[in-house]
Amino acid sequence: MGRLKVSRWRKSGHDRLYVNLPDGVAVAWADCRTGRVTVLAEEHREEALALLGRHLAELPEPPAPQPAADPRRPEPAPPPPAPQPSAPPPPAPQAPGRPAPASGGGRTGTRSLPPLRAPDDLALNRPGSGIEEMLRSKGPSRFRRTLDRLLRRETEWDPWFKGLAGERIAGAELDRLRSRGWKVLHSIPLTRGGDIDHLLVGPGGVFTVNTKNFGGKSIWVGDDVVKVDHGPAHPYPARSRAEAALARGVLERHCPFPVEVEPVLVFVGAREIPRAAGRSRVRVYREREVAALGPLTGRLAPEQVDIVYAVARHRRAWLAA
């Protein structure tokens, strides 16, 4: 039983015990007031039931009802208040392969997802896998690439290979945050074309991360545009904000609570990043500076992190994006 852990969750009048895997995915939960148990992962049923049974038995007994004020006309204790229809209890974090509830947590209109299967699991994507797939299907052969490199010939594919290297470097830095309770996804495909380079979900919130590889360049960042070595303006900040808004729409479509999403721009190998006066609406970092996100807390509870991550990793959640 060493693999599963039990944690207690109390909020908005609800009192539950969750049984989670080491990576935080819930496999079962129990209502501490009623003793009702819900199993989310059948393969862990026996172990989860044993853990919940032991913890439920250790909970203190609820207080006895108080006697009526007038002993000559005793009145029965009032029944516990029924849950209000406008605020149903939040759903348990979904284990992979389990559809999310249709609604809950005070929001209506949330949509369920089909069981998660390996082809739809974006957690299997590596940093830059979207570019890798495109290069395999449309890019130059390995022989052609080697020949161009030996002859030092520039090709139209060079920016793609440079972008791939940048996503891998930034992705490796983001993966370091897993040890601090963060969850990371890479190369989230969008039906309109392109992808979200990285998505970071953790106690400090949700972030879309857009990676640009400008090794040795000076990057000037304004509110809406970026200039590389004083060159022409690129709308990277504006696009990053639009990307974060898109991700928020996708996640709130399936999560039973509001999900704020912040945009992040990461410039790999930048020599310097002077910023315009004023407060930028996009977080900007070099690749090593993304570690500053690690200590952030107070935005999402552990159960909410699990729910957001379960939605974000499902490819079909992004089909309308």
C-alpha positions as a LaTeX table, in Angstrom:
\begin{tabular}{lrrr}
\hline
Residue & $x$ (\AA) & $y$ (\AA) & $z$ (\AA) \\
\hline
Met1 & 0.00 & 0.00 & 0.00 \\
Gly2 & 3.00 & 2.30 & $-0.19$ \\
Arg3 & 2.09 & 3.76 & $-3.56$ \\
Leu4 & $-1.23$ & 5.39 & $-2.65$ \\
Lys5 & $-1.61$ & 8.39 & $-0.38$ \\
Val6 & $-4.67$ & 9.69 & 1.48 \\
Ser7 & $-5.38$ & 13.40 & 1.89 \\
Arg8 & $-8.32$ & 15.24 & 3.41 \\
Trp9 & $-10.15$ & 18.03 & 1.58 \\
Arg10 & $-12.60$ & 20.38 & 3.31 \\
Lys11 & $-14.24$ & 23.32 & 1.57 \\
Ser12 & $-17.69$ & 24.93 & 1.17 \\
Gly13 & $-19.26$ & 22.54 & 3.68 \\
His14 & $-17.82$ & 19.39 & 2.07 \\
Asp15 & $-15.49$ & 16.99 & 3.84 \\
Arg16 & $-13.76$ & 14.32 & 1.75 \\
Leu17 & $-10.86$ & 11.90 & 1.79 \\
Tyr18 & $-8.99$ & 11.45 & $-1.50$ \\
Val19 & $-6.76$ & 8.50 & $-2.39$ \\
Asn20 & $-4.12$ & 9.63 & $-4.90$ \\
Leu21 & $-1.28$ & 8.10 & $-6.86$ \\
Pro22 & 2.22 & 9.55 & $-6.26$ \\
Asp23 & 1.77 & 11.88 & $-9.26$ \\
Gly24 & $-1.40$ & 13.36 & $-7.70$ \\
Val25 & $-3.98$ & 11.57 & $-9.85$ \\
Ala26 & $-7.02$ & 10.59 & $-7.77$ \\
Val27 & $-8.09$ & 6.93 & $-7.79$ \\
Ala28 & $-10.92$ & 7.11 & $-5.21$ \\
Trp29 & $-12.63$ & 9.44 & $-2.73$ \\
Ala30 & $-14.99$ & 9.16 & 0.23 \\
Asp31 & $-17.52$ & 11.52 & 1.80 \\
Cys32 & $-16.53$ & 11.79 & 5.47 \\
Arg33 & $-20.10$ & 12.58 & 6.58 \\
Thr34 & $-21.92$ & 9.78 & 4.77 \\
Gly35 & $-19.11$ & 7.26 & 4.32 \\
Arg36 & $-19.99$ & 6.91 & 0.64 \\
Val37 & $-16.99$ & 5.83 & $-1.45$ \\
Thr38 & $-16.46$ & 6.51 & $-5.17$ \\
Val39 & $-13.77$ & 4.52 & $-7.00$ \\
Leu40 & $-12.27$ & 6.22 & $-10.06$ \\
Ala41 & $-9.65$ & 3.62 & $-11.03$ \\
Glu42 & $-10.81$ & 0.01 & $-10.83$ \\
Glu43 & $-7.28$ & $-1.39$ & $-10.90$ \\
His44 & $-6.66$ & 0.20 & $-7.47$ \\
Arg45 & $-10.10$ & $-0.59$ & $-5.98$ \\
Glu46 & $-9.00$ & $-3.08$ & $-3.30$ \\
Glu47 & $-6.09$ & $-1.02$ & $-2.03$ \\
Ala48 & $-8.07$ & 2.25 & $-2.12$ \\
Leu49 & $-11.03$ & 0.76 & $-0.23$ \\
Ala50 & $-8.72$ & $-0.61$ & 2.46 \\
Leu51 & $-7.05$ & 2.78 & 2.92 \\
Leu52 & $-10.33$ & 4.69 & 3.00 \\
Gly53 & $-11.89$ & 2.21 & 5.40 \\
Arg54 & $-9.02$ & 2.61 & 7.83 \\
His55 & $-9.05$ & 6.41 & 7.67 \\
Leu56 & $-12.83$ & 6.65 & 7.94 \\
Ala57 & $-12.72$ & 4.47 & 11.06 \\
Glu58 & $-10.22$ & 6.84 & 12.65 \\
Leu59 & $-12.41$ & 9.92 & 12.14 \\
Pro60 & $-14.12$ & 11.26 & 15.30 \\
Glu61 & $-17.82$ & 10.62 & 15.75 \\
Pro62 & $-20.10$ & 13.54 & 14.80 \\
Pro63 & $-21.51$ & 15.51 & 17.79 \\
Ala64 & $-24.80$ & 14.28 & 19.26 \\
Pro65 & $-27.93$ & 16.40 & 18.66 \\
Gln66 & $-28.62$ & 19.04 & 21.32 \\
Pro67 & $-31.78$ & 18.51 & 23.47 \\
Ala68 & $-34.82$ & 20.64 & 22.78 \\
Ala69 & $-35.20$ & 23.87 & 24.73 \\
Asp70 & $-38.59$ & 22.88 & 26.19 \\
Pro71 & $-38.47$ & 19.31 & 27.70 \\
Arg72 & $-42.29$ & 19.17 & 27.84 \\
Arg73 & $-42.56$ & 19.51 & 24.09 \\
Pro74 & $-39.40$ & 17.96 & 22.67 \\
Glu75 & $-38.80$ & 18.54 & 19.01 \\
Pro76 & $-36.75$ & 16.28 & 16.79 \\
Ala77 & $-33.37$ & 17.57 & 15.71 \\
Pro78 & $-33.57$ & 19.20 & 12.28 \\
Pro79 & $-32.21$ & 17.12 & 9.41 \\
Pro80 & $-28.90$ & 18.19 & 7.86 \\
Pro81 & $-29.44$ & 20.85 & 5.19 \\
Ala82 & $-29.80$ & 19.50 & 1.68 \\
Pro83 & $-27.26$ & 20.70 & $-0.89$ \\
Gln84 & $-28.45$ & 23.74 & $-2.80$ \\
Pro85 & $-29.10$ & 23.10 & $-6.52$ \\
Ser86 & $-27.22$ & 26.25 & $-7.44$ \\
Ala87 & $-24.00$ & 25.07 & $-5.82$ \\
Pro88 & $-23.46$ & 21.33 & $-6.26$ \\
Pro89 & $-20.28$ & 19.88 & $-4.73$ \\
Pro90 & $-17.13$ & 20.07 & $-6.83$ \\
Pro91 & $-16.22$ & 16.84 & $-8.61$ \\
Ala92 & $-13.32$ & 14.67 & $-7.57$ \\
Pro93 & $-10.15$ & 15.05 & $-9.66$ \\
Gln94 & $-10.46$ & 12.75 & $-12.63$ \\
Ala95 & $-8.09$ & 9.87 & $-13.13$ \\
Pro96 & $-6.85$ & 9.36 & $-16.72$ \\
Gly97 & $-9.45$ & 7.54 & $-18.71$ \\
Arg98 & $-12.38$ & 8.87 & $-16.66$ \\
Pro99 & $-14.75$ & 11.49 & $-18.11$ \\
Ala100 & $-15.16$ & 14.74 & $-16.19$ \\
Pro101 & $-18.58$ & 15.52 & $-14.70$ \\
Ala102 & $-20.89$ & 17.62 & $-16.82$ \\
Ser103 & $-21.08$ & 20.45 & $-14.31$ \\
Gly104 & $-20.31$ & 21.41 & $-10.71$ \\
Gly105 & $-18.52$ & 23.73 & $-8.33$ \\
Gly106 & $-20.97$ & 26.56 & $-8.89$ \\
Arg107 & $-20.52$ & 26.72 & $-12.70$ \\
Thr108 & $-22.93$ & 25.32 & $-15.23$ \\
Gly109 & $-22.43$ & 24.29 & $-18.81$ \\
Thr110 & $-19.14$ & 22.45 & $-18.34$ \\
Arg111 & $-18.66$ & 19.64 & $-20.83$ \\
Ser112 & $-17.53$ & 16.09 & $-20.22$ \\
Leu113 & $-14.67$ & 14.40 & $-22.05$ \\
Pro114 & $-14.48$ & 10.81 & $-23.29$ \\
Pro115 & $-12.18$ & 8.34 & $-21.53$ \\
Leu116 & $-8.54$ & 9.26 & $-22.04$ \\
Arg117 & $-6.64$ & 6.89 & $-24.31$ \\
Ala118 & $-2.96$ & 6.93 & $-25.24$ \\
Pro119 & $-3.42$ & 8.59 & $-28.69$ \\
Asp120 & $-5.20$ & 11.51 & $-26.97$ \\
Asp121 & $-2.81$ & 11.85 & $-24.02$ \\
Leu122 & $-0.79$ & 15.02 & $-24.55$ \\
Ala123 & 1.32 & 14.20 & $-21.49$ \\
Leu124 & 3.23 & 11.86 & $-23.80$ \\
Asn125 & 4.38 & 14.74 & $-26.01$ \\
Arg126 & 8.01 & 15.81 & $-25.84$ \\
Pro127 & 9.12 & 19.45 & $-26.12$ \\
Gly128 & 9.01 & 20.41 & $-29.78$ \\
Ser129 & 7.16 & 17.28 & $-30.88$ \\
Gly130 & 4.85 & 19.37 & $-33.08$ \\
Ile131 & 7.80 & 20.72 & $-35.06$ \\
Glu132 & 9.38 & 17.26 & $-35.14$ \\
Glu133 & 6.26 & 15.78 & $-36.72$ \\
Met134 & 6.10 & 18.54 & $-39.33$ \\
Leu135 & 9.78 & 18.14 & $-40.22$ \\
Arg136 & 9.39 & 14.36 & $-40.58$ \\
Ser137 & 6.52 & 14.75 & $-43.01$ \\
Lys138 & 7.61 & 17.83 & $-44.98$ \\
Gly139 & 11.20 & 18.67 & $-44.08$ \\
Pro140 & 14.49 & 17.69 & $-45.73$ \\
Ser141 & 15.89 & 14.17 & $-45.44$ \\
Arg142 & 18.70 & 13.47 & $-43.02$ \\
Phe143 & 21.12 & 13.23 & $-45.95$ \\
Arg144 & 20.01 & 16.60 & $-47.34$ \\
Arg145 & 20.24 & 18.19 & $-43.93$ \\
Thr146 & 23.77 & 16.86 & $-43.39$ \\
Leu147 & 24.83 & 18.03 & $-46.84$ \\
Asp148 & 23.45 & 21.53 & $-46.29$ \\
Arg149 & 25.25 & 21.73 & $-42.97$ \\
Leu150 & 28.57 & 20.61 & $-44.46$ \\
Leu151 & 28.24 & 23.14 & $-47.28$ \\
Arg152 & 27.05 & 25.81 & $-44.83$ \\
Arg153 & 24.01 & 26.50 & $-46.95$ \\
Glu154 & 21.08 & 28.37 & $-45.47$ \\
Thr155 & 17.69 & 26.84 & $-46.20$ \\
Glu156 & 14.05 & 27.69 & $-45.51$ \\
Trp157 & 14.07 & 24.94 & $-42.85$ \\
Asp158 & 16.73 & 26.55 & $-40.66$ \\
Pro159 & 14.24 & 28.61 & $-38.58$ \\
Trp160 & 12.25 & 25.44 & $-37.86$ \\
Phe161 & 15.31 & 23.55 & $-36.62$ \\
Lys162 & 16.26 & 26.58 & $-34.54$ \\
Gly163 & 12.76 & 26.75 & $-33.08$ \\
Leu164 & 12.88 & 23.03 & $-32.28$ \\
Ala165 & 16.13 & 23.48 & $-30.37$ \\
Gly166 & 14.63 & 26.40 & $-28.44$ \\
Glu167 & 11.53 & 24.44 & $-27.42$ \\
Arg168 & 13.68 & 21.56 & $-26.20$ \\
Ile169 & 15.85 & 23.85 & $-24.09$ \\
Ala170 & 12.91 & 25.74 & $-22.59$ \\
Gly171 & 10.98 & 22.50 & $-22.08$ \\
Ala172 & 13.86 & 21.00 & $-20.09$ \\
Glu173 & 13.88 & 24.04 & $-17.79$ \\
Leu174 & 10.12 & 23.86 & $-17.27$ \\
Asp175 & 10.32 & 20.13 & $-16.50$ \\
Arg176 & 12.56 & 21.00 & $-13.54$ \\
Leu177 & 9.52 & 22.59 & $-11.87$ \\
Arg178 & 7.81 & 19.20 & $-11.51$ \\
Ser179 & 9.71 & 18.67 & $-8.27$ \\
Arg180 & 7.90 & 21.72 & $-6.83$ \\
Gly181 & 4.40 & 20.43 & $-7.54$ \\
Trp182 & 3.99 & 21.75 & $-11.09$ \\
Lys183 & 2.71 & 19.78 & $-14.08$ \\
Val184 & 3.96 & 20.49 & $-17.60$ \\
Leu185 & 2.59 & 19.74 & $-21.07$ \\
His186 & 4.40 & 20.31 & $-24.35$ \\
Ser187 & 3.32 & 20.90 & $-27.97$ \\
Ile188 & $-0.44$ & 21.14 & $-27.48$ \\
Pro189 & $-1.90$ & 20.98 & $-31.03$ \\
Leu190 & $-4.60$ & 23.42 & $-32.11$ \\
Thr191 & $-7.13$ & 22.62 & $-34.82$ \\
Arg192 & $-6.64$ & 26.02 & $-36.45$ \\
Gly193 & $-2.97$ & 25.15 & $-36.95$ \\
Gly194 & 0.16 & 25.49 & $-34.88$ \\
Asp195 & 0.40 & 24.61 & $-31.21$ \\
Ile196 & 0.96 & 25.93 & $-27.71$ \\
Asp197 & 4.65 & 25.35 & $-27.03$ \\
His198 & 4.20 & 24.57 & $-23.32$ \\
Leu199 & 1.48 & 24.69 & $-20.66$ \\
Leu200 & 2.39 & 24.96 & $-16.97$ \\
Val201 & $-0.15$ & 24.06 & $-14.27$ \\
Gly202 & 0.56 & 24.26 & $-10.56$ \\
Pro203 & $-0.13$ & 25.92 & $-7.21$ \\
Gly204 & 0.78 & 29.31 & $-8.67$ \\
Gly205 & $-1.73$ & 29.11 & $-11.50$ \\
Val206 & $-1.79$ & 28.23 & $-15.19$ \\
Phe207 & 0.64 & 29.62 & $-17.77$ \\
Thr208 & 0.95 & 29.32 & $-21.53$ \\
Val209 & 4.63 & 29.49 & $-22.50$ \\
Asn210 & 5.70 & 30.70 & $-25.94$ \\
Thr211 & 9.35 & 29.99 & $-26.78$ \\
Lys212 & 11.55 & 32.01 & $-29.15$ \\
Asn213 & 15.16 & 31.10 & $-29.93$ \\
Phe214 & 17.28 & 34.21 & $-30.53$ \\
Gly215 & 20.73 & 33.14 & $-29.38$ \\
Gly216 & 23.10 & 36.05 & $-28.77$ \\
Lys217 & 20.52 & 38.69 & $-29.73$ \\
Ser218 & 19.26 & 41.71 & $-27.81$ \\
Ile219 & 15.49 & 41.51 & $-27.30$ \\
Trp220 & 13.47 & 44.68 & $-26.65$ \\
Val221 & 10.02 & 43.91 & $-25.23$ \\
Gly222 & 7.08 & 46.31 & $-25.32$ \\
Asp223 & 3.45 & 45.82 & $-24.37$ \\
Asp224 & 2.45 & 44.47 & $-27.78$ \\
Val225 & 5.61 & 43.98 & $-29.84$ \\
Val226 & 9.17 & 42.71 & $-29.63$ \\
Lys227 & 12.21 & 43.95 & $-31.55$ \\
Val228 & 15.28 & 41.78 & $-32.13$ \\
Asp229 & 18.55 & 43.75 & $-32.36$ \\
His230 & 16.52 & 46.92 & $-33.10$ \\
Gly231 & 14.95 & 45.25 & $-36.12$ \\
Pro232 & 11.31 & 45.22 & $-37.22$ \\
Ala233 & 8.53 & 44.76 & $-34.68$ \\
His234 & 7.08 & 41.28 & $-34.04$ \\
Pro235 & 3.68 & 40.91 & $-32.29$ \\
Tyr236 & 4.85 & 38.19 & $-29.89$ \\
Pro237 & 3.33 & 39.69 & $-26.68$ \\
Ala238 & $-0.06$ & 40.25 & $-28.32$ \\
Arg239 & $-0.06$ & 36.71 & $-29.70$ \\
Ser240 & 0.92 & 35.31 & $-26.30$ \\
Arg241 & $-2.03$ & 37.05 & $-24.65$ \\
Ala242 & $-4.36$ & 35.68 & $-27.33$ \\
Glu243 & $-2.92$ & 32.20 & $-26.74$ \\
Ala244 & $-3.55$ & 32.47 & $-22.99$ \\
Ala245 & $-7.14$ & 33.62 & $-23.63$ \\
Leu246 & $-7.69$ & 30.66 & $-25.93$ \\
Ala247 & $-6.35$ & 28.24 & $-23.31$ \\
Arg248 & $-8.58$ & 29.78 & $-20.65$ \\
Gly249 & $-11.63$ & 29.22 & $-22.85$ \\
Val250 & $-10.71$ & 25.57 & $-23.40$ \\
Leu251 & $-10.06$ & 24.83 & $-19.74$ \\
Glu252 & $-13.15$ & 26.62 & $-18.42$ \\
Arg253 & $-15.27$ & 24.69 & $-20.91$ \\
His254 & $-14.46$ & 21.51 & $-18.98$ \\
Cys255 & $-13.43$ & 22.64 & $-15.46$ \\
Pro256 & $-16.07$ & 23.31 & $-12.76$ \\
Phe257 & $-14.39$ & 26.57 & $-11.66$ \\
Pro258 & $-12.87$ & 29.68 & $-13.31$ \\
Val259 & $-9.33$ & 29.19 & $-14.64$ \\
Glu260 & $-7.08$ & 32.21 & $-15.03$ \\
Val261 & $-4.28$ & 31.72 & $-17.58$ \\
Glu262 & $-1.23$ & 33.99 & $-17.80$ \\
Pro263 & 0.99 & 34.33 & $-20.87$ \\
Val264 & 4.75 & 33.83 & $-20.69$ \\
Leu265 & 7.44 & 34.55 & $-23.32$ \\
Val266 & 10.76 & 32.71 & $-23.01$ \\
Phe267 & 13.69 & 33.91 & $-25.12$ \\
Val268 & 16.33 & 31.19 & $-25.39$ \\
Gly269 & 19.94 & 32.35 & $-25.52$ \\
Ala270 & 19.09 & 36.07 & $-25.51$ \\
Arg271 & 22.03 & 38.36 & $-24.76$ \\
Glu272 & 19.88 & 40.95 & $-22.99$ \\
Ile273 & 16.19 & 41.79 & $-22.63$ \\
Pro274 & 15.59 & 45.52 & $-22.05$ \\
Arg275 & 11.92 & 46.27 & $-21.39$ \\
Ala276 & 9.77 & 49.24 & $-22.22$ \\
Ala277 & 8.72 & 51.55 & $-19.40$ \\
Gly278 & 5.58 & 50.47 & $-17.62$ \\
Arg279 & 4.27 & 47.12 & $-16.54$ \\
Ser280 & 4.13 & 44.45 & $-19.22$ \\
Arg281 & 1.04 & 42.26 & $-19.41$ \\
Val282 & 3.20 & 39.27 & $-20.37$ \\
Arg283 & 5.84 & 37.63 & $-18.19$ \\
Val284 & 9.20 & 37.59 & $-19.99$ \\
Tyr285 & 12.15 & 35.36 & $-19.10$ \\
Arg286 & 15.34 & 33.87 & $-20.39$ \\
Glu287 & 15.27 & 30.09 & $-20.29$ \\
Arg288 & 17.00 & 29.78 & $-16.89$ \\
Glu289 & 14.78 & 32.46 & $-15.37$ \\
Val290 & 11.59 & 30.37 & $-15.62$ \\
Ala291 & 12.65 & 28.91 & $-12.26$ \\
Ala292 & 11.11 & 32.10 & $-10.82$ \\
Leu293 & 7.69 & 30.53 & $-11.41$ \\
Gly294 & 8.47 & 27.61 & $-9.09$ \\
Pro295 & 7.80 & 29.30 & $-5.71$ \\
Leu296 & 4.46 & 30.80 & $-6.80$ \\
Thr297 & 1.49 & 29.55 & $-4.76$ \\
Gly298 & $-2.00$ & 30.52 & $-3.72$ \\
Arg299 & $-3.81$ & 30.30 & $-7.05$ \\
Leu300 & $-4.91$ & 26.65 & $-7.27$ \\
Ala301 & $-5.55$ & 24.02 & $-4.60$ \\
Pro302 & $-3.99$ & 20.58 & $-5.19$ \\
Glu303 & $-7.38$ & 19.18 & $-6.22$ \\
Gln304 & $-7.85$ & 21.99 & $-8.74$ \\
Val305 & $-4.38$ & 21.41 & $-10.18$ \\
Asp306 & $-5.35$ & 17.78 & $-10.80$ \\
Ile307 & $-8.62$ & 18.74 & $-12.49$ \\
Val308 & $-7.04$ & 21.36 & $-14.77$ \\
Tyr309 & $-4.21$ & 19.01 & $-15.72$ \\
Ala310 & $-6.63$ & 16.14 & $-16.46$ \\
Val311 & $-8.50$ & 18.41 & $-18.88$ \\
Ala312 & $-5.42$ & 20.00 & $-20.44$ \\
Arg313 & $-3.73$ & 16.70 & $-21.22$ \\
His314 & $-6.78$ & 15.43 & $-23.18$ \\
Arg315 & $-6.32$ & 16.16 & $-26.89$ \\
Arg316 & $-10.06$ & 16.29 & $-27.49$ \\
Ala317 & $-10.47$ & 19.19 & $-25.10$ \\
Trp318 & $-8.58$ & 21.30 & $-27.64$ \\
Leu319 & $-10.50$ & 20.25 & $-30.75$ \\
Ala320 & $-12.56$ & 23.44 & $-30.82$ \\
Ala321 & $-9.52$ & 25.67 & $-30.18$ \\
\hline
\end{tabular}
